[in-house]
Amino acid sequence: MNALNLARIQAFMREIKEWSLESNAIVKEFRFADFKSSMEFADKVAEISERMNHHPSILIEYGLVRLTITTHSEKGLTEKDFELAKEIDLLHK
Amino acid sequence: MNALNLARIQAFMREIKEWSLESNAIVKEFRFADFKSSMEFADKVAEISERMNHHPSILIEYGLVRLTITTHSEKGLTEKDFELAKEIDLLHK
């Protein structure tokens, strides 16, 4: 899967909500009431990422989960990154 | 629980292994073979932190878990931080 050019990245960005571009990655923060809820969400994200064989970086804090998605092998963003973001957004509507 | 002074922090640092001091926190990275193993370790850390009612920041990447422990309410390190670090080290000997 090849790295996307900027035009395609911008098109994909319009398909996902509240993710931001940070250098070669897309990033989103999810807020929760407590640590347990944050961890439960992180576990669901991990399940999806195992199934898709594509893994985000997950930062868990007390009431916050921050996800960073990129395709390391391409040193850029690919369709796979946006597919993962869309699946994750379905968890947390 | 009060923030520790530097002499006490240094004494506690000698009781834990491979943690480093970073401003007001102690930090340690744990390496794993894959994402699933990283996530399983993070879940165990979360269980301990729920039991102790003291929560680290947990960064999960493919083969890495990075823990950052501090006491936000004291804007510094307390005994509770080192107690949590010791419990976590028992998981991963």
N, CA and C atoms of all chains as a GROMACS GRO file, in nm:
protein
  558
    1MET      N    1   0.085  -0.120   0.000
    1MET     CA    2   0.000   0.000   0.000
    1MET      C    3   0.088   0.124   0.000
    2ASN      N    4   0.067   0.213  -0.098
    2ASN     CA    5   0.158   0.327  -0.112
    2ASN      C    6   0.113   0.448  -0.031
    3ALA      N    7   0.210   0.530   0.005
    3ALA     CA    8   0.180   0.655   0.074
    3ALA      C    9   0.096   0.744  -0.018
    4LEU      N   10  -0.002   0.811   0.043
    4LEU     CA   11  -0.094   0.898  -0.032
    4LEU      C   12  -0.029   1.034  -0.056
    5ASN      N   13  -0.064   1.096  -0.166
    5ASN     CA   14  -0.020   1.235  -0.186
    5ASN      C   15  -0.116   1.329  -0.111
    6LEU      N   16  -0.078   1.456  -0.105
    6LEU     CA   17  -0.152   1.549  -0.020
    6LEU      C   18  -0.298   1.565  -0.062
    7ALA      N   19  -0.324   1.566  -0.192
    7ALA     CA   20  -0.462   1.582  -0.239
    7ALA      C   21  -0.548   1.466  -0.189
    8ARG      N   22  -0.494   1.346  -0.197
    8ARG     CA   23  -0.572   1.231  -0.150
    8ARG      C   24  -0.585   1.231   0.002
    9ILE      N   25  -0.482   1.273   0.070
    9ILE     CA   26  -0.492   1.284   0.216
    9ILE      C   27  -0.604   1.381   0.253
   10GLN      N   28  -0.606   1.495   0.185
   10GLN     CA   29  -0.710   1.595   0.215
   10GLN      C   30  -0.850   1.540   0.187
   11ALA      N   31  -0.864   1.462   0.081
   11ALA     CA   32  -0.994   1.400   0.051
   11ALA      C   33  -1.034   1.303   0.162
   12PHE      N   34  -0.939   1.220   0.206
   12PHE     CA   35  -0.969   1.125   0.314
   12PHE      C   36  -0.998   1.198   0.446
   13MET      N   37  -0.930   1.309   0.469
   13MET     CA   38  -0.953   1.384   0.594
   13MET      C   39  -1.098   1.432   0.604
   14ARG      N   40  -1.160   1.456   0.491
   14ARG     CA   41  -1.300   1.501   0.493
   14ARG      C   42  -1.395   1.387   0.528
   15GLU      N   43  -1.346   1.262   0.521
   15GLU     CA   44  -1.431   1.146   0.551
   15GLU      C   45  -1.428   1.106   0.700
   16ILE      N   46  -1.336   1.165   0.774
   16ILE     CA   47  -1.326   1.132   0.917
   16ILE      C   48  -1.347   1.260   0.998
   17LYS      N   49  -1.384   1.241   1.125
   17LYS     CA   50  -1.422   1.359   1.205
   17LYS      C   51  -1.327   1.381   1.323
   18GLU      N   52  -1.284   1.503   1.336
   18GLU     CA   53  -1.206   1.545   1.454
   18GLU      C   54  -1.068   1.480   1.464
   19TRP      N   55  -1.021   1.426   1.354
   19TRP     CA   56  -0.881   1.384   1.348
   19TRP      C   57  -0.800   1.501   1.295
   20SER      N   58  -0.677   1.514   1.343
   20SER     CA   59  -0.592   1.619   1.287
   20SER      C   60  -0.466   1.559   1.227
   21LEU      N   61  -0.414   1.629   1.129
   21LEU     CA   62  -0.289   1.588   1.065
   21LEU      C   63  -0.171   1.638   1.148
   22GLU      N   64  -0.080   1.548   1.181
   22GLU     CA   65   0.044   1.591   1.249
   22GLU      C   66   0.159   1.523   1.179
   23SER      N   67   0.236   1.596   1.107
   23SER     CA   68   0.344   1.546   1.019
   23SER      C   69   0.294   1.424   0.941
   24ASN      N   70   0.348   1.305   0.965
   24ASN     CA   71   0.309   1.189   0.884
   24ASN      C   72   0.197   1.107   0.945
   25ALA      N   73   0.121   1.164   1.037
   25ALA     CA   74   0.022   1.085   1.110
   25ALA      C   75  -0.111   1.158   1.123
   26ILE      N   76  -0.216   1.083   1.155
   26ILE     CA   77  -0.343   1.143   1.196
   26ILE      C   78  -0.362   1.114   1.345
   27VAL      N   79  -0.416   1.213   1.415
   27VAL     CA   80  -0.421   1.209   1.561
   27VAL      C   81  -0.560   1.248   1.608
   28LYS      N   82  -0.609   1.177   1.710
   28LYS     CA   83  -0.738   1.216   1.770
   28LYS      C   84  -0.736   1.186   1.920
   29GLU      N   85  -0.798   1.276   1.996
   29GLU     CA   86  -0.811   1.254   2.140
   29GLU      C   87  -0.955   1.223   2.175
   30PHE      N   88  -0.974   1.122   2.257
   30PHE     CA   89  -1.106   1.082   2.304
   30PHE      C   90  -1.109   1.103   2.456
   31ARG      N   91  -1.218   1.162   2.506
   31ARG     CA   92  -1.229   1.192   2.649
   31ARG      C   93  -1.322   1.094   2.720
   32PHE      N   94  -1.286   1.059   2.842
   32PHE     CA   95  -1.365   0.964   2.921
   32PHE      C   96  -1.376   1.012   3.065
   33ALA      N   97  -1.469   0.950   3.137
   33ALA     CA   98  -1.494   0.994   3.274
   33ALA      C   99  -1.384   0.951   3.370
   34ASP      N  100  -1.318   0.839   3.339
   34ASP     CA  101  -1.219   0.787   3.434
   34ASP      C  102  -1.119   0.696   3.363
   35PHE      N  103  -1.026   0.642   3.438
   35PHE     CA  104  -0.920   0.560   3.380
   35PHE      C  105  -0.976   0.430   3.323
   36LYS      N  106  -1.068   0.370   3.398
   36LYS     CA  107  -1.126   0.242   3.355
   36LYS      C  108  -1.192   0.256   3.218
   37SER      N  109  -1.269   0.361   3.198
   37SER     CA  110  -1.336   0.382   3.069
   37SER      C  111  -1.234   0.406   2.958
   38SER      N  112  -1.129   0.478   2.989
   38SER     CA  113  -1.022   0.501   2.891
   38SER      C  114  -0.960   0.369   2.848
   39MET      N  115  -0.933   0.285   2.948
   39MET     CA  116  -0.868   0.156   2.920
   39MET      C  117  -0.960   0.064   2.841
   40GLU      N  118  -1.089   0.066   2.873
   40GLU     CA  119  -1.183  -0.017   2.798
   40GLU      C  120  -1.188   0.024   2.651
   41PHE      N  121  -1.186   0.154   2.628
   41PHE     CA  122  -1.184   0.203   2.490
   41PHE      C  123  -1.053   0.160   2.421
   42ALA      N  124  -0.942   0.174   2.491
   42ALA     CA  125  -0.812   0.134   2.433
   42ALA      C  126  -0.812  -0.014   2.396
   43ASP      N  127  -0.874  -0.096   2.481
   43ASP     CA  128  -0.881  -0.240   2.452
   43ASP      C  129  -0.962  -0.267   2.324
   44LYS      N  130  -1.069  -0.191   2.305
   44LYS     CA  131  -1.148  -0.209   2.182
   44LYS      C  132  -1.069  -0.164   2.060
   45VAL      N  133  -0.997  -0.055   2.074
   45VAL     CA  134  -0.911  -0.009   1.964
   45VAL      C  135  -0.806  -0.117   1.932
   46ALA      N  136  -0.751  -0.177   2.036
   46ALA     CA  137  -0.650  -0.281   2.016
   46ALA      C  138  -0.708  -0.401   1.942
   47GLU      N  139  -0.830  -0.439   1.977
   47GLU     CA  140  -0.897  -0.551   1.908
   47GLU      C  141  -0.912  -0.522   1.758
   48ILE      N  142  -0.961  -0.403   1.728
   48ILE     CA  143  -0.977  -0.363   1.587
   48ILE      C  144  -0.843  -0.366   1.516
   49SER      N  145  -0.741  -0.314   1.581
   49SER     CA  146  -0.612  -0.302   1.514
   49SER      C  147  -0.547  -0.439   1.494
   50GLU      N  148  -0.575  -0.532   1.586
   50GLU     CA  149  -0.526  -0.670   1.564
   50GLU      C  150  -0.597  -0.732   1.443
   51ARG      N  151  -0.727  -0.712   1.436
   51ARG     CA  152  -0.806  -0.766   1.326
   51ARG      C  153  -0.760  -0.708   1.192
   52MET      N  154  -0.728  -0.578   1.190
   52MET     CA  155  -0.687  -0.513   1.065
   52MET      C  156  -0.536  -0.527   1.040
   53ASN      N  157  -0.468  -0.582   1.138
   53ASN     CA  158  -0.321  -0.592   1.134
   53ASN      C  159  -0.257  -0.456   1.104
   54HIS      N  160  -0.307  -0.356   1.172
   54HIS     CA  161  -0.254  -0.220   1.157
   54HIS      C  162  -0.270  -0.152   1.292
   55HIS      N  163  -0.159  -0.104   1.350
   55HIS     CA  164  -0.160  -0.069   1.492
   55HIS      C  165  -0.130   0.078   1.516
   56PRO      N  166  -0.218   0.144   1.588
   56PRO     CA  167  -0.191   0.284   1.623
   56PRO      C  168  -0.096   0.291   1.743
   57SER      N  169  -0.049   0.410   1.768
   57SER     CA  170   0.012   0.439   1.897
   57SER      C  171  -0.101   0.487   1.988
   58ILE      N  172  -0.108   0.432   2.109
   58ILE     CA  173  -0.218   0.461   2.202
   58ILE      C  174  -0.162   0.521   2.330
   59LEU      N  175  -0.200   0.643   2.360
   59LEU     CA  176  -0.161   0.703   2.488
   59LEU      C  177  -0.284   0.707   2.578
   60ILE      N  178  -0.271   0.643   2.695
   60ILE     CA  179  -0.384   0.638   2.789
   60ILE      C  180  -0.350   0.722   2.911
   61GLU      N  181  -0.436   0.818   2.941
   61GLU     CA  182  -0.422   0.891   3.067
   61GLU      C  183  -0.554   0.880   3.141
   62TYR      N  184  -0.566   0.947   3.254
   62TYR     CA  185  -0.682   0.924   3.340
   62TYR      C  186  -0.815   0.929   3.262
   63GLY      N  187  -0.842   1.039   3.198
   63GLY     CA  188  -0.971   1.050   3.127
   63GLY      C  189  -0.954   1.075   2.979
   64LEU      N  190  -0.845   1.023   2.925
   64LEU     CA  191  -0.807   1.057   2.787
   64LEU      C  192  -0.740   0.939   2.717
   65VAL      N  193  -0.779   0.919   2.592
   65VAL     CA  194  -0.703   0.827   2.505
   65VAL      C  195  -0.664   0.906   2.379
   66ARG      N  196  -0.535   0.910   2.350
   66ARG     CA  197  -0.486   0.981   2.232
   66ARG      C  198  -0.430   0.879   2.134
   67LEU      N  199  -0.489   0.875   2.014
   67LEU     CA  200  -0.446   0.778   1.913
   67LEU      C  201  -0.367   0.849   1.804
   68THR      N  202  -0.259   0.787   1.762
   68THR     CA  203  -0.177   0.837   1.652
   68THR      C  204  -0.163   0.724   1.551
   69ILE      N  205  -0.203   0.750   1.427
   69ILE     CA  206  -0.202   0.646   1.325
   69ILE      C  207  -0.114   0.691   1.209
   70THR      N  208  -0.026   0.602   1.167
   70THR     CA  209   0.057   0.627   1.051
   70THR      C  210   0.099   0.492   0.994
   71THR      N  211   0.159   0.493   0.874
   71THR     CA  212   0.213   0.369   0.818
   71THR      C  213   0.366   0.381   0.816
   72HIS      N  214   0.427   0.321   0.918
   72HIS     CA  215   0.572   0.337   0.936
   72HIS      C  216   0.650   0.291   0.813
   73SER      N  217   0.604   0.179   0.753
   73SER     CA  218   0.680   0.122   0.641
   73SER      C  219   0.682   0.217   0.521
   74GLU      N  220   0.582   0.304   0.512
   74GLU     CA  221   0.576   0.399   0.399
   74GLU      C  222   0.621   0.540   0.440
   75LYS      N  223   0.656   0.555   0.567
   75LYS     CA  224   0.691   0.687   0.621
   75LYS      C  225   0.587   0.793   0.580
   76GLY      N  226   0.462   0.753   0.583
   76GLY     CA  227   0.356   0.846   0.545
   76GLY      C  228   0.220   0.786   0.575
   77LEU      N  229   0.116   0.848   0.523
   77LEU     CA  230  -0.021   0.801   0.542
   77LEU      C  231  -0.066   0.717   0.422
   78THR      N  232  -0.138   0.610   0.450
   78THR     CA  233  -0.193   0.524   0.345
   78THR      C  234  -0.344   0.507   0.369
   79GLU      N  235  -0.411   0.447   0.273
   79GLU     CA  236  -0.555   0.420   0.289
   79GLU      C  237  -0.584   0.342   0.416
   80LYS      N  238  -0.493   0.250   0.449
   80LYS     CA  239  -0.509   0.166   0.567
   80LYS      C  240  -0.525   0.251   0.695
   81ASP      N  241  -0.453   0.363   0.701
   81ASP     CA  242  -0.463   0.451   0.818
   81ASP      C  243  -0.604   0.507   0.832
   82PHE      N  244  -0.661   0.548   0.719
   82PHE     CA  245  -0.795   0.607   0.724
   82PHE      C  246  -0.901   0.500   0.748
   83GLU      N  247  -0.879   0.379   0.696
   83GLU     CA  248  -0.971   0.269   0.725
   83GLU      C  249  -0.974   0.240   0.875
   84LEU      N  250  -0.857   0.240   0.937
   84LEU     CA  251  -0.850   0.217   1.082
   84LEU      C  252  -0.921   0.330   1.157
   85ALA      N  253  -0.896   0.453   1.117
   85ALA     CA  254  -0.961   0.569   1.183
   85ALA      C  255  -1.114   0.558   1.175
   86LYS      N  256  -1.163   0.518   1.058
   86LYS     CA  257  -1.309   0.505   1.042
   86LYS      C  258  -1.367   0.397   1.133
   87GLU      N  259  -1.298   0.285   1.141
   87GLU     CA  260  -1.345   0.176   1.229
   87GLU      C  261  -1.346   0.222   1.375
   88ILE      N  262  -1.245   0.295   1.413
   88ILE     CA  263  -1.235   0.343   1.552
   88ILE      C  264  -1.349   0.442   1.580
   89ASP      N  265  -1.377   0.528   1.484
   89ASP     CA  266  -1.485   0.626   1.504
   89ASP      C  267  -1.620   0.560   1.522
   90LEU      N  268  -1.638   0.441   1.464
   90LEU     CA  269  -1.765   0.369   1.481
   90LEU      C  270  -1.784   0.325   1.627
   91LEU      N  271  -1.674   0.308   1.698
   91LEU     CA  272  -1.679   0.268   1.840
   91LEU      C  273  -1.733   0.378   1.929
   92HIS      N  274  -1.710   0.499   1.887
   92HIS     CA  275  -1.720   0.613   1.981
   92HIS      C  276  -1.805   0.722   1.919
   93LYS      N  277  -1.928   0.684   1.881
   93LYS     CA  278  -2.014   0.783   1.819
   93LYS      C  279  -2.101   0.852   1.924
   94MET      N  280  -0.074   1.273   5.085
   94MET     CA  281   0.064   1.229   5.064
   94MET      C  282   0.144   1.343   5.001
   95ASN      N  283   0.253   1.379   5.069
   95ASN     CA  284   0.328   1.497   5.024
   95ASN      C  285   0.435   1.464   4.921
   96ALA      N  286   0.467   1.564   4.839
   96ALA     CA  287   0.575   1.548   4.742
   96ALA      C  288   0.707   1.524   4.818
   97LEU      N  289   0.788   1.437   4.764
   97LEU     CA  290   0.916   1.402   4.826
   97LEU      C  291   1.022   1.504   4.790
   98ASN      N  292   1.116   1.526   4.881
   98ASN     CA  293   1.231   1.610   4.844
   98ASN      C  294   1.333   1.526   4.767
   99LEU      N  295   1.433   1.592   4.711
   99LEU     CA  296   1.525   1.524   4.620
   99LEU      C  297   1.601   1.410   4.688
  100ALA      N  298   1.639   1.430   4.814
  100ALA     CA  299   1.714   1.324   4.883
  100ALA      C  300   1.629   1.197   4.894
  101ARG      N  301   1.501   1.216   4.926
  101ARG     CA  302   1.414   1.099   4.939
  101ARG      C  303   1.386   1.037   4.802
  102ILE      N  304   1.371   1.121   4.700
  102ILE     CA  305   1.352   1.068   4.564
  102ILE      C  306   1.472   0.982   4.525
  103GLN      N  307   1.590   1.032   4.552
  103GLN     CA  308   1.711   0.956   4.516
  103GLN      C  309   1.719   0.823   4.591
  104ALA      N  310   1.675   0.824   4.717
  104ALA     CA  311   1.672   0.698   4.794
  104ALA      C  312   1.573   0.600   4.732
  105PHE      N  313   1.455   0.650   4.697
  105PHE     CA  314   1.355   0.562   4.635
  105PHE      C  315   1.401   0.513   4.497
  106MET      N  316   1.472   0.596   4.423
  106MET     CA  317   1.520   0.556   4.290
  106MET      C  318   1.613   0.435   4.300
  107ARG      N  319   1.683   0.422   4.412
  107ARG     CA  320   1.773   0.307   4.428
  107ARG      C  321   1.695   0.178   4.452
  108GLU      N  322   1.567   0.192   4.489
  108GLU     CA  323   1.485   0.072   4.517
  108GLU      C  324   1.414   0.017   4.393
  109ILE      N  325   1.418   0.093   4.283
  109ILE     CA  326   1.352   0.046   4.160
  109ILE      C  327   1.457   0.036   4.049
  110LYS      N  328   1.426  -0.043   3.947
  110LYS     CA  329   1.527  -0.072   3.845
  110LYS      C  330   1.488  -0.018   3.709
  111GLU      N  331   1.578   0.052   3.644
  111GLU     CA  332   1.561   0.095   3.505
  111GLU      C  333   1.451   0.199   3.486
  112TRP      N  334   1.410   0.262   3.593
  112TRP     CA  335   1.323   0.378   3.581
  112TRP      C  336   1.413   0.501   3.574
  113SER      N  337   1.371   0.602   3.498
  113SER     CA  338   1.449   0.725   3.496
  113SER      C  339   1.363   0.842   3.541
  114LEU      N  340   1.430   0.942   3.596
  114LEU     CA  341   1.363   1.064   3.641
  114LEU      C  342   1.348   1.158   3.523
  115GLU      N  343   1.225   1.205   3.499
  115GLU     CA  344   1.203   1.307   3.395
  115GLU      C  345   1.117   1.415   3.455
  116SER      N  346   1.173   1.528   3.478
  116SER     CA  347   1.109   1.639   3.551
  116SER      C  348   1.034   1.586   3.673
  117ASN      N  349   0.903   1.594   3.678
  117ASN     CA  350   0.830   1.552   3.799
  117ASN      C  351   0.780   1.408   3.794
  118ALA      N  352   0.839   1.328   3.708
  118ALA     CA  353   0.786   1.192   3.690
  118ALA      C  354   0.897   1.088   3.686
  119ILE      N  355   0.858   0.961   3.704
  119ILE     CA  356   0.948   0.850   3.674
  119ILE      C  357   0.894   0.776   3.552
  120VAL      N  358   0.987   0.733   3.468
  120VAL     CA  359   0.952   0.680   3.336
  120VAL      C  360   1.026   0.549   3.312
  121LYS      N  361   0.958   0.453   3.252
  121LYS     CA  362   1.024   0.327   3.213
  121LYS      C  363   0.962   0.272   3.086
  122GLU      N  364   1.047   0.218   2.999
  122GLU     CA  365   1.000   0.154   2.877
  122GLU      C  366   1.015   0.003   2.888
  123PHE      N  367   0.912  -0.067   2.849
  123PHE     CA  368   0.912  -0.214   2.848
  123PHE      C  369   0.897  -0.260   2.703
  124ARG      N  370   0.979  -0.357   2.663
  124ARG     CA  371   0.978  -0.406   2.523
  124ARG      C  372   0.905  -0.539   2.511
  125PHE      N  373   0.832  -0.555   2.402
  125PHE     CA  374   0.757  -0.679   2.378
  125PHE      C  375   0.771  -0.722   2.233
  126ALA      N  376   0.733  -0.846   2.206
  126ALA     CA  377   0.749  -0.901   2.070
  126ALA      C  378   0.648  -0.844   1.972
  127ASP      N  379   0.531  -0.806   2.021
  127ASP     CA  380   0.427  -0.759   1.929
  127ASP      C  381   0.325  -0.670   2.002
  128PHE      N  382   0.224  -0.626   1.928
  128PHE     CA  383   0.126  -0.534   1.984
  128PHE      C  384   0.041  -0.602   2.091
  129LYS      N  385   0.002  -0.726   2.063
  129LYS     CA  386  -0.084  -0.799   2.157
  129LYS      C  387  -0.016  -0.813   2.294
  130SER      N  388   0.110  -0.847   2.295
  130SER     CA  389   0.183  -0.861   2.422
  130SER      C  390   0.195  -0.727   2.493
  131SER      N  391   0.216  -0.620   2.416
  131SER     CA  392   0.222  -0.486   2.475
  131SER      C  393   0.089  -0.453   2.543
  132MET      N  394  -0.020  -0.483   2.472
  132MET     CA  395  -0.154  -0.451   2.523
  132MET      C  396  -0.186  -0.534   2.648
  133GLU      N  397  -0.146  -0.661   2.648
  133GLU     CA  398  -0.171  -0.745   2.765
  133GLU      C  399  -0.098  -0.690   2.888
  134PHE      N  400   0.025  -0.645   2.866
  134PHE     CA  401   0.099  -0.585   2.977
  134PHE      C  402   0.030  -0.457   3.025
  135ALA      N  403  -0.013  -0.374   2.930
  135ALA     CA  404  -0.082  -0.250   2.967
  135ALA      C  405  -0.208  -0.278   3.048
  136ASP      N  406  -0.280  -0.385   3.011
  136ASP     CA  407  -0.401  -0.422   3.086
  136ASP      C  408  -0.368  -0.460   3.230
  137LYS      N  409  -0.256  -0.531   3.248
  137LYS     CA  410  -0.216  -0.570   3.384
  137LYS      C  411  -0.176  -0.446   3.465
  138VAL      N  412  -0.106  -0.355   3.400
  138VAL     CA  413  -0.070  -0.229   3.467
  138VAL      C  414  -0.197  -0.153   3.507
  139ALA      N  415  -0.295  -0.153   3.419
  139ALA     CA  416  -0.421  -0.083   3.448
  139ALA      C  417  -0.492  -0.146   3.568
  140GLU      N  418  -0.491  -0.278   3.576
  140GLU     CA  419  -0.553  -0.348   3.690
  140GLU      C  420  -0.487  -0.306   3.821
  141ILE      N  421  -0.354  -0.308   3.822
  141ILE     CA  422  -0.281  -0.267   3.942
  141ILE      C  423  -0.315  -0.123   3.979
  142SER      N  424  -0.319  -0.037   3.877
  142SER     CA  425  -0.338   0.105   3.906
  142SER      C  426  -0.481   0.133   3.954
  143GLU      N  427  -0.577   0.053   3.906
  143GLU     CA  428  -0.714   0.065   3.959
  143GLU      C  429  -0.718   0.024   4.105
  144ARG      N  430  -0.651  -0.088   4.134
  144ARG     CA  431  -0.648  -0.139   4.272
  144ARG      C  432  -0.582  -0.038   4.366
  145MET      N  433  -0.474   0.028   4.320
  145MET     CA  434  -0.401   0.122   4.404
  145MET      C  435  -0.461   0.263   4.397
  146ASN      N  436  -0.559   0.278   4.308
  146ASN     CA  437  -0.618   0.411   4.282
  146ASN      C  438  -0.512   0.516   4.252
  147HIS      N  439  -0.419   0.476   4.168
  147HIS     CA  440  -0.311   0.567   4.126
  147HIS      C  441  -0.274   0.527   3.984
  148HIS      N  442  -0.282   0.623   3.892
  148HIS     CA  443  -0.282   0.586   3.750
  148HIS      C  444  -0.166   0.646   3.673
  149PRO      N  445  -0.091   0.562   3.605
  149PRO     CA  446   0.018   0.613   3.522
  149PRO      C  447  -0.036   0.663   3.389
  150SER      N  448   0.048   0.731   3.316
  150SER     CA  449   0.024   0.753   3.175
  150SER      C  450   0.087   0.634   3.102
  151ILE      N  451   0.011   0.573   3.010
  151ILE     CA  452   0.056   0.451   2.941
  151ILE      C  453   0.061   0.479   2.791
  152LEU      N  454   0.179   0.468   2.732
  152LEU     CA  455   0.190   0.480   2.586
  152LEU      C  456   0.217   0.340   2.530
  153ILE      N  457   0.128   0.296   2.440
  153ILE     CA  458   0.142   0.163   2.381
  153ILE      C  459   0.177   0.177   2.234
  154GLU      N  460   0.288   0.116   2.195
  154GLU     CA  461   0.321   0.108   2.052
  154GLU      C  462   0.341  -0.039   2.019
  155TYR      N  463   0.382  -0.066   1.895
  155TYR     CA  464   0.382  -0.205   1.850
  155TYR      C  465   0.452  -0.299   1.950
  156GLY      N  466   0.575  -0.272   1.981
  156GLY     CA  467   0.648  -0.362   2.070
  156GLY      C  468   0.698  -0.293   2.195
  157LEU      N  469   0.624  -0.192   2.236
  157LEU     CA  470   0.673  -0.105   2.343
  157LEU      C  471   0.558  -0.055   2.431
  158VAL      N  472   0.582  -0.055   2.562
  158VAL     CA  473   0.493   0.017   2.654
  158VAL      C  474   0.579   0.114   2.735
  159ARG      N  475   0.542   0.241   2.732
  159ARG     CA  476   0.616   0.343   2.806
  159ARG      C  477   0.527   0.396   2.916
  160LEU      N  478   0.572   0.381   3.042
  160LEU     CA  479   0.492   0.426   3.156
  160LEU      C  480   0.553   0.552   3.216
  161THR      N  481   0.466   0.646   3.250
  161THR     CA  482   0.508   0.769   3.316
  161THR      C  483   0.424   0.784   3.441
  162ILE      N  484   0.490   0.794   3.556
  162ILE     CA  485   0.418   0.799   3.683
  162ILE      C  486   0.454   0.928   3.757
  163THR      N  487   0.351   0.996   3.802
  163THR     CA  488   0.372   1.116   3.883
  163THR      C  489   0.247   1.136   3.969
  164THR      N  490   0.254   1.229   4.064
  164THR     CA  491   0.135   1.262   4.142
  164THR      C  492   0.093   1.404   4.106
  165HIS      N  493  -0.007   1.410   4.016
  165HIS     CA  494  -0.048   1.540   3.963
  165HIS      C  495  -0.089   1.638   4.074
  166SER      N  496  -0.160   1.585   4.175
  166SER     CA  497  -0.214   1.672   4.279
  166SER      C  498  -0.102   1.740   4.359
  167GLU      N  499   0.016   1.675   4.362
  167GLU     CA  500   0.129   1.733   4.437
  167GLU      C  501   0.230   1.799   4.345
  168LYS      N  502   0.203   1.793   4.215
  168LYS     CA  503   0.298   1.844   4.116
  168LYS      C  504   0.440   1.792   4.142
  169GLY      N  505   0.448   1.666   4.180
  169GLY     CA  506   0.579   1.608   4.209
  169GLY      C  507   0.566   1.459   4.232
  170LEU      N  508   0.672   1.399   4.283
  170LEU     CA  509   0.672   1.256   4.313
  170LEU      C  510   0.640   1.231   4.460
  171THR      N  511   0.561   1.127   4.484
  171THR     CA  512   0.527   1.088   4.622
  171THR      C  513   0.560   0.939   4.639
  172GLU      N  514   0.552   0.893   4.762
  172GLU     CA  515   0.575   0.750   4.790
  172GLU      C  516   0.486   0.662   4.705
  173LYS      N  517   0.363   0.708   4.681
  173LYS     CA  518   0.265   0.632   4.603
  173LYS      C  519   0.318   0.600   4.463
  174ASP      N  520   0.392   0.694   4.405
  174ASP     CA  521   0.449   0.672   4.271
  174ASP      C  522   0.546   0.555   4.273
  175PHE      N  523   0.630   0.552   4.377
  175PHE     CA  524   0.730   0.445   4.385
  175PHE      C  525   0.665   0.311   4.421
  176GLU      N  526   0.560   0.317   4.502
  176GLU     CA  527   0.486   0.192   4.533
  176GLU      C  528   0.428   0.133   4.404
  177LEU      N  529   0.371   0.218   4.321
  177LEU     CA  530   0.314   0.171   4.194
  177LEU      C  531   0.425   0.114   4.103
  178ALA      N  532   0.537   0.184   4.095
  178ALA     CA  533   0.649   0.135   4.011
  178ALA      C  534   0.696  -0.003   4.058
  179LYS      N  535   0.704  -0.020   4.190
  179LYS     CA  536   0.749  -0.151   4.242
  179LYS      C  537   0.652  -0.262   4.207
  180GLU      N  538   0.523  -0.233   4.219
  180GLU     CA  539   0.421  -0.334   4.184
  180GLU      C  540   0.430  -0.370   4.036
  181ILE      N  541   0.451  -0.270   3.952
  181ILE     CA  542   0.459  -0.294   3.808
  181ILE      C  543   0.584  -0.378   3.776
  182ASP      N  544   0.693  -0.349   3.844
  182ASP     CA  545   0.816  -0.426   3.818
  182ASP      C  546   0.799  -0.573   3.854
  183LEU      N  547   0.712  -0.603   3.949
  183LEU     CA  548   0.688  -0.743   3.985
  183LEU      C  549   0.622  -0.819   3.869
  184LEU      N  550   0.549  -0.747   3.783
  184LEU     CA  551   0.483  -0.809   3.667
  184LEU      C  552   0.582  -0.854   3.562
  185HIS      N  553   0.694  -0.785   3.556
  185HIS     CA  554   0.780  -0.792   3.436
  185HIS      C  555   0.923  -0.818   3.479
  186LYS      N  556   0.942  -0.927   3.555
  186LYS     CA  557   1.078  -0.958   3.602
  186LYS      C  558   1.150  -1.048   3.503
   0.00000   0.00000   0.00000
